[in-house]
């Protein structure tokens, strides 16, 4: 599924070269639920950008679904992101003044999916995260947890190979965080490959494998023995913005 | 993403920012409206001047006496009294010349019991009506006999009748009017031509030239001789033959200058049209500059919009928008703004020039070309001034764009 070999990312700032990633090997198999952890400056964000094909490594190979995407550029990367990757960000990154359903349709818009199919699939995705009643709401009219669920719906609506979440609970209170993690656990149970970048240990406990970064290298890679089960009893019962 | 979807996305973005969109359009609206209105008014002015000159008569040649010199100082055209009734009789109607009429004119106060007015009095002969394309609505025209007998008869323009009697259709035939205290009998009223300006035959009294010379002017001057050529093609021939005739009549030796001047209506028309066309271009040019400023306004706002929506661009790119998708989105926004502004501008410009035409009482004409040009121009402005911001948006790095606060 994901195969990284000797990934280096070097930022040149004038004459000074900083290696954000100093030769990383990582394999993530299909259907895994991984947390990438590490302090700030450890290279986990750079890792996330490379995994998400937002950035390319200076050196190394990156096989995603069997194809080397390390050397892809510009528009090719856009196509890869569109087809294979579902993004979830800390700040939700929904388009303001745009209805939830339209936000979810967005990746399909760029994939060239027809209008009717787009709407149907977007509604289905929103229903699957418990927002079937709020498809016409704009981000402003939704709580943080609900906004993140819209973002999750947007990420999974294209059936991507991997779902990448960058601090998905960073802006949420603990109850909403748990809801979001419950959705991830359910998606994982359905066979999706999910990678979460987080610095919160209790969030990482919901996943099944923790990869720890420090100074541009993988410091530890362990299996979570007993992943915590997220409680999701409140989904779909919430009121308006909190 | 296909083109139609791009348009939809752009329209949605414009709708989301209604105030800004309409303010941005305002520049283009004003620019296009100004171009349309200015060109419309300019064309109207050209048309009205053309019709005024043509209203002076068809295929008209105007002979006037040349300038007199006294002590080396020019008295200006017409200052010498070189034309006489003898000259008029020497110019013969023939293949090239349709009609000849002398003119001795003045302006005078006209009094009738029911009212008075000041108007221009033209002393002339029967053929004046032919040359001026004036027909008699009621009564009769002046005749050769009237001229020979210096009859105190007058043919009135409809405006004069209205000014004197308060009604164009008032029965004035046979009544006596006083022109500068000289009694004249009204023998006819001309048909309204609708022409305006100095040479309007509507606000004019025509009378036998001999009467006017004797009673009103006091000397036997002929100010102009009007000649109507049989066709436009024969105007030059007519002009040449008149020149030859008059030189012979005035006994001007070979090599000496004419003591008269023959003006061709076509030349006048051409000169006037070139003046108004230059004016139209000038006005249109100034308006065009405002259109350019409007275009820069669009670019300005689009640049602000691109910066402001950096995050949106980042999101779109992260989930799969290609550079071209983003470029198209912003380009279409700019083009939609300018085309919409252009459309509104055309409507406003049309309304404005119609209003201005009403106020200046002339017909304005909006040509299809100027509408098409304004429209094409505003679309082009949208593209030209939209490309730069759109390229800037398309070239954004998604990581930086997403990090943008």
Interface residues (C-beta under 8 A of the other chain):
Chain A: X49 X52 X54 X55 X74 X75 X78 X79 X81 X82 X83 X87 X89 X93 X94 X95 X96 X97 X98 X106 X107 X109 X110 X111 X112 X154
Chain B: X1 X2 X5 X9 X12 X16 X311 X312 X314 X315 X316 X317 X318 X319 X320 X321 X322 X323 X324 X325 X398 X399 X402
